[in-house]
């Protein structure tokens, strides 16, 4: 009764005040709360993240540069800024790793591989790699269906009460490298902010390399390795009550030469490649109730590729291949919080892809479905998921490949067994399904329409030790894994060695270990950090017990690899050093000494100074990449650049 009387009195007192309109309203400025967040401790899988600080410390020019510092990830690089850069996780191949931009998957049904060199580190806020099942319940079905996921988060404005912010960056480096970038953030309404940016990158790519000719060696300059790239983006972020809307438009175009294998005549390196790629995507996340959240994604993507080889004649003259791939993508995810600890989600993705440029003009409709259940308490996380994929294949000419359907289970657990020490144990199992690409099925005489999809399974278990104290945090992890890929799709000789065809002939088993250390320390105005990782991978060919390659290491997969980054930030000067090491590996399925690739290491350092002025902030940065001028090849006969120097000037308005 006392509570009822008090409430009634308060309401009566407020009524005349409201009628007289004497209440004064004030706009309160938004407040951002920044705190350190560690990644991977509560995850059921090995989870790594590179934020803007790590991107700065590693001197990354492209997203692929920072991926080299993640344990379990193998970057295949064909040399130079314009070379193709793909990532394979835990020996599964690049096609088993999903790449997303702001949570929306990027697909290439023609080749099955996404070039991470197309994403600029300068316009990226973070890069996140999850090697296994993801704890995220609002994950799209297409992302959940992959063995590993890479999520690139684009720039999101933080205006802090201001109406406008702008920045410009100019980088000049060795081998004629020039990188210019401009970006602006502004308010687009009371509850909306927007960003727009453009970036230009060019490089001659004429770096020197050493070619061995028996007992002698010759220093030559790389030919036809030039590149010119334009990248433009615009994004809108709106808060609509209980909903958040993100719309992003992206445009990329490039013209570049394709450097030849150095065993061949350098004068023959005259192949050219043109790429144009644009997409517009939108994500709407809304709370339908206190228990229910929905996320809807939509995307339209178009990519045009032209390949010119004047040295190879065809029926129409020189080889001049042009391809256009279009895709329409829709996704819906619904999450329901059953209790405070138990939640469930269901996701449905649909994609319609079409390739124009080959005679048959294939079209593929893909439907991904996923249902997940998650239990999360203070000390225990349990996840379970069922993924299903179904396809409908069609062609305008001849016979299409058969349709596919597959159901894949995923489970994971994380248990905090020692809270005082921050000690977690985790384990996971997942089964994935990799569809044949359009090139695998339909490319001229090479493709085969009776190919079966690759099936992969990964089992992982590990421990995480994470501790935070006053001004300091430490995280140590170690994960052992076993992966198996069946029905590997490989190009093998057909009727003769001059005619190759795609076949399901492979089976690979990989045993591995991923370990890492992350520390950060804040003492007064000085901040230091260290990130180190080590990976062991024994990727064995299990295709045929009678074959000469039985139990041989998978090509371009080193058994041992390691990396480290250390940085220090002070009010006067900032510095960082980084190191990448790769043990010996082989460039052929047969691990003979003639195919051995020597171990290598690459070290770099950076110095930068932040200068705060009245009208703007300025940052001057000097970098030395591969400062020991280490000469090595990630792909046989495609040498990597040696020592490089870069100078960067950044202005923030």
N, C-alpha and C positions, 0 to 999 in steps of 0.2 A: 504493500500500500504506500509506503514511503517513497519507493522508486517511481510509482505511477503518479503520485502527487508532484514530485520534483519534475518529471518529464512534462506533465501538463502545464505546470507553472512556466517552464522554459519556453514551451510553444506559445503560450499566451503573451509572454514578454516579447517574443520575437515578432508576433503579428503586427503590432503597431509600428515597430521599427521598420519592417518591410513596407508597410503602407506609406510611411512618410519618406521612403527612399533615402534614408540617411546612411545606409551601408556604403562604404567606400571599397571599391575593388582595385587591386593592384596586380600587374603582371609580374610573376616571379620568374626570374631567369633560371633556365635549366641548369642543373648541376650534374657534372660528370664525376663519377667515383672511379678512380683508377687504382687497381690493386694487382699484385702479382698473381697469375694463375698458372699453375703447373699442369702439364698435360701428360696423360698416360697412366697416372697412378690408379684411378678408379675405372679404367677401361678394361674390357675383357681381352683386348688385343694390344699389340705394340703400337703406340700412337706417338708420332713425332710432329713437332710444329716449329716452323721458322717464322718469327715475327719480323717487324721492320728493323729491329735492332740487329738480329742475326743476318738479315739480308744486307745490311750496311756493313757488318763486320766481315762477311765473306767476300765483299766486292762483287756480288752477283749482278750481272748485266741482264741475264735472262733467268726465268724460273728454273730451267734445267741446271743452272750453275749451282744453286743451293741444294738441289736434290742429291748431289754427290756427297753431301755431308750427312745423309740419313742412312742409318744402318739397315742392311737388308735390301737396299735399292742399288741396282746396277744400271748406270747410264751408258747407253751406246751413242757415241758421238762420231760423226763422219768428218770432223775437223772444221775449224774456223767458225765464225759467227753464223754463217748461213747453212752450216751442215745440219742434217737431220739429227734430232736429239730425242730419243725415246728412253723409257724407264721400264725395267723389268724388276719385279719384286719377288724375292725368294725363289728365283729360278723358274718362274712360271711363264715368262715371256711378256712382252709389252701389251699384247692383246688381252691379257687377263687383268690388267690394271685400268680401272676407270678413272677418267680425268673430268673434273667438273669445274665450272666457273660460277662462283656464288651459289653452289649447291645444285646447279643444273648441268646435267651430263653433256659432254662434248663427244660426239661419235663421228667415225669415219668408216662407213660400211664398205668403201672401196678398198682401203688398205688395212683397216683395223687398228691403225696406230695413230696416236696424237703427238704432233711435234710440239714439245714443251718449249722449244726455242722461240715460238711465236708470242709468248707471254713475257712482257717486260717486267723486270723486278722493280723498276722505278714507279710503276703504277699498281703495285701489288702490296696489300697490307699484310698478308700472311699466306703461307703454304703449309698444308696439313696432310700428312700421310698416315693412313691407318692400314697396317698389314694384317688384315683379318676382319672379323665382324666388327661393326661399329655400334657403339651404345646409342647413337642418335635414333630416336623413335620416329622423327619426322623425316627420315631419309627416304628418298624416292626409291621405287622398286628397281629401276635400272641400276642405280648405284649399289643397292643392297645385293644385287646378283653377282657382283664381281669379287674376286679374291682379295683385291687391294684397291684402295681409293685414294686419289690425290685431289684435294679441293683447294683451288686457288681463289682467294678472296680479293676482289678488286677494291679499289680505294673507296672509302665511305667518308663523307664530309663530317667534320666536327667543328662547327662554327663558334661555339662557346659564346653565344649571344651576339656575335657579329653578323653582318649581312653579306659580307663578301670576303673571300680569301683567294689569293692567287699565288702561283709558284712557277718558276721557270728553271730549267736545268740545261747546262751545256757541258758535254763531255768530249774530250779529244784524246785520242790514244794512238798507239803504234799501228802500223800497217794501214794508214789512212782511215782510221776509225773516227767517225763523227756521230754523236748522238745528241739530238736536241729535243727537249720536251717542254711543253707548256700546259698548265692545268689551272682551272678556276673552280671554286666552290661558291655557291650562292644560295640564298633563300628563294624558293619558288612559290611561297605561300606561307600561311600561318603555321601549317603543320608539315611543310615539305621543304626539303633541301635537295639541291641538284649539283652535279659535277660534270664537267666536260674537259677533255684533254686530248692532245694530239702529240704524237712522237714520230720523229724521223731518225732512221739509223742507216748509215752507209759505211762501207768498208771496202778497201781494195783487196784485202785478204792475201796480198803477195808476200807472205812471210817466208823466210828461208827454211830449208830443210836439207838434210844430208842423205844422199842416195848412195848406198853401197853397191859397188860393181866388182864383185869378187874380192881381191886383195886391196883394191883401191876404193876411194870414196870421193864423191863430188858434191859440192854445195850448190844447190839450185834454188830457184824461187818458185813458190806455188803459183800455178797458172789457173785462170778461169775460176777464181775463188771470190770474186767480187759479189757484193750484195747491196741492194737498196730497198729499204722497207719503210712503209708508212702504216701507222697504227693510230686509230682514232676511236674514242669512246665517249659516251654520254650516259648518265644514269640519273634517275629520279627516285628519291626515297620519301615516302609519305606515311604519316601516322593518321589513321582514320578511326579514331576511337579505340576499339579493341582489335583493330586490324592494322597490319603493316604491309605496305605495297612497295615493291621494288621493280623498276623497269630499267633495263640496260640495253643499249644499242652498241654494237661493236663492228668495226670495219678494219680489215687487214689486207694489204696488198704488198707484193714483193716481186722483184726481178733479180735473178741471180744466176751466176754460172755454177756449173756442177764440176768440181775438180775431179780429174781422172785418177785412176789407180796409178801410182808413180812408177810401176813397172812398165807401163806403156809410154809411148812417145808423148811428151808433154804438149807437143804441137797439135795433138789430136783432141786435147781437152777443149772442146767447143760446144758442149751441150748446154742448153739454156732452159731455165724453168721460170714460169710465171705463175703466181698464186694470187687469187682474189677470194676473200672469204668475208662474209658479213652475216650477222645474226641479230635478232632482237628477241629478248626474253623478258618474261615478267613472272614475279613470284608474289603471291598474296597469302599472307599468314594471318589467320583470324581466330580469336577465341569465341567459339559459339556459346560456351557456358564456362563455368568454373572448372568443369571436368573435361570438356571437349575442345580440341584444337584442330583446325583444318588448314591444310596448305595446298595451294593450287599453283602449278607451274605451266607455262606455255612458252613455246619457242619455235621460231622459223629460222632455218639456217640454209644458206646457199654458198657453195664453194665451186670456183672455176679454176681449173689447172690446165696449163699448156706446157708441153714438153717438146723441145726442138732438138734434133740431132742431125746436123747437116752431113755427117759422115756416113750415115746408114740410109741407103736408098730403100724406098718402098714403091708400090704400084703408082702412087700419085707423085713420086719424086722423092724428096728427102722425108725423113720421119718427122711428122708434125702432128702429135697427138693432142687432142683437146677433150677435156672431160668436164661435165657439169653435174654436181651432186646436190640434190635438194632434200630437205628433211623437215617434216612437221612433227612436233613433239608436244604431247600433253601429259600431265601428271597430276594426280590427286592423292593426298595422304590425309587420313583421319586418325587422330589419336584420342583415346579415351582413358582418363585416369580412374580406374576402378576403385582404388583406395589410395591412401596416401603413399603406399609403397608399390602398388601393383598398377601397371598401365598396359594398354594394348593398342596396336595400330594396324591399319590395313592400308595398302598402297596399290595403286593401279596406274601403269604407264602405257601409253600407246605411241608408236612411232611409225611414220610412213616415209620411206626412203626411196629415192629414184636416182639412177645413174644414167646419164646420157653421154655417149662417147664411144661406147662399144656397140657392136652390131646388134646384140640381143636386147639392149636397153632394159636391164632388170629393174624390178620394183619389189620391195620387201616391206611387208607390214609386220611389226613386232609388238607383241603384247607381253609386258612384264607385270606379274602380280606378286604381292608379298603380304604376309600376315605375321605379326611379331607380338611377343609377350615379354614384358620386362618386370622383374622384381628388384627393387633397390631399397636397401635399408642403410643404416649408418656403417655397417661392416660387410654387407653382402650384396653383390649384384649378380643377378641371373638373367640371361637373355636367351630367347629361342625364336627362330624365324623359319618360315617356309617360303621359298622363292619358286616361282613358276615362270617359264618363258615359252611362248608359242609364236611361230612365224607362219606367214603366208607368202609364198614366193610366186612371182609372175614375170613373164618376159613378153616383149612385143613380137619377137621372132623366135622360132624353134621352141625347144622344150625347156621349161624352168626346172630348177633344182627342187627336190622334195621339201615339204614342210617339216618343221621340227617342233618338238614339245618335250619339256624336261622339268622335273620337280627336284629341287635341291634343298636339303635341310642345313640349318646353321644353329649352333649352340655355343654358349660362352658363359664363363663364371669368373668373378673376381671377389676374393675374400680378404678382408683386412684382419690378419691374424694377430697382429701386435700393434695396437693403436699408438702406444707411447713411442714406438720406434718408426711408425708409418710403414710397416712391412705388409705388403700385399702379395698374394699368390693369385695367378690367373691361368686360365686354360680355355681353349676354343677349338672347335672343329667346324669346317664348312666344306660344302661341295659346290662347285661352280661349273659353268657350261659356256664354252666359247664357240660362237657360230662361225662358219666359214665366211670369208669376206667375198665381195663381188669379184675381186681379182682372183681369189682362189677358185671360184666356181666358173667364171665366164671369160677370163682374160685370154683371148685368141686361142692358140694351140696348147697353152699351159694349163688352163683351168679344167677342172673336172666336176661335173654336176652330181656325181655320186659320192662326194666327200661326206664324211661324218663329222659332226662337231667334236672339238676337243673337250674332254672331261677332266676336271682337276679336283683334287681333294687336299686339304691342308689341315694338319693337326699341330697345335702350338701350345706350349706351356712355359710359364716363367714367373719371375719374382720382381717386385718393385720395392725399393726402399726410398721413402721420401720424407724429408725432415725440414722443418722451417723453424728458425730461431730469429732473434732480434737482428734484423738487417741481413740475414743470410738464409739461403735455401740450397738444399742438396737433393738430387734425385739420381738414383742408380737403378738400372734395370738390366735384366738378362732373360732372354727368351730363346728356347730351343724349339725347332720346328721340323716337320717332315711334310714334304709336298710330293704329289705324284700327278703327272699329266699323262693321260692315255689318249690314244688315237691322235697323236701329234700330226699336224698338217705340215708337210715338208715338200720342197721341190727336189725331185730325184730324176735321174735320166730315164727316158721312156724307151722308145725303140732303139735309139742310139744316143751317144753322149752329146750330140748336137741338139737334140730335142728333149727338153725337160718337161715334166708334168708334176702336178700337185697330187700327193697321195697321203693316206693315213698310214704311216709306217712307224711312227715314233712312240716311245714311252720313256719318260724321264722321271727319276726319283731323286729328290734333293733332301739331304740332311743338313741342317744348319744351326748356327748360333748367332744371335744378335745381342750385343751388349753396349751399354752407353752410360755416360756420366754427364750430368748437367749441374752446374753450380752458379750461383749469383750472390754477390755480396755488395751491400750498400753501407758505406762508412762516411758519414758527413756528406760532402759533395762529390765523393769519389765512388764510382761504381765499377765493379769488375765482374767478368763472367767467363765461364769455360764450358765448352761443349765438346765431348769426345765420343767416338763410337768405334766399334770393331765388329766385323762380320766374318763368319766362317761359313762357306757353302761348299758342300760336296754334291755337285749335280751330276748324276751318273746316267749314262745312256743304257736303258734296259729294254731296247727294242728287240734285239735278237741275240740269244745266248751264243750262237755260233758265229756271230759277226766279229770282225776285228775291232769294232768300237765298243764292244760290251764292257760296261763299267768305266768307260772313259769319261772324262770331264766334259760337260757341255761347252761348246765354243763360246768364247768371250765371257766366261764366268770365272773370275779368279776365286781360288779357295780362301785366300786371306785378303782382306781390305780394311783400311782404317782411315779415320779422319779426325781432325781436331781444329777448333777455333777458340781463340782467347782474345779478349778485348778489355780495354780500360777506358773509362770516360771520366774526364776531369774538367773543371771550369776553364782550364788553359788549353789542353790539347787532348784529343782522343786518338787511340791507336788500336790496331788489331793485327793478329797474325793467324794464318790458317795453313793447314797441311792436309794433303790427300795422298794416301799410299795405296797401291794395288800390287798384290803379289803376282807371280807368274801365272799365265793362262794360255789357252790355245785358240787358234783361229780356225780349227778344223775339228770335226767330230772324232777324227783319229788323232790321238795325242802323241804323234811322233815328234822327235826333236826338231824336224824341219818346220813344224807348225807352232813351235813354242814362241810365245810373246813374252819378252822380259818384263820383270817387275819395274815399277817406276814410282816416283813421288813428285809432287808439285807443291811448292811452298809460295806463299804470297804475303804481303803486308800492306797496311793502309794507315795513313795519317790524315786526320781531318780536324778542322777548327771551326767551331760555331761562333759567329760574330753577331751580336745583338745590337741593332741600331734603332734609331727613333722611328723611322718609316718602314723598315723591313729587317728581316734576319737573313744573314748570309752564311753559307757554309763552303769552305774551300777544302777539297779532298785530293790527295795524291795517292796513287795505288801502283804497286808493282806486282804483276801477275807472273807466276813462274819465275821468281827472281833468281833461281839457280840455273835458269835456261835449260831445264831438263827436256830432253828430246825423247818423245815416246809416241805410240800409236794406240788409240783405243780400238780401231778397226784396222786390220792388216793393210799396209800400203796406203793408208790415209793419215799422214803425219799431222800431229797437233801443233799449234803455234808454240814458239819458244817464249822467251822473255817479252813481256809487254808492259808498257808504261801508260798510265791514264791520269788525266787531270780533270776534275769536275768542279764546276761552279754552280751553286744552287742559291736561288733567291726566293724567299717567302715573303709575300706582301700581306 
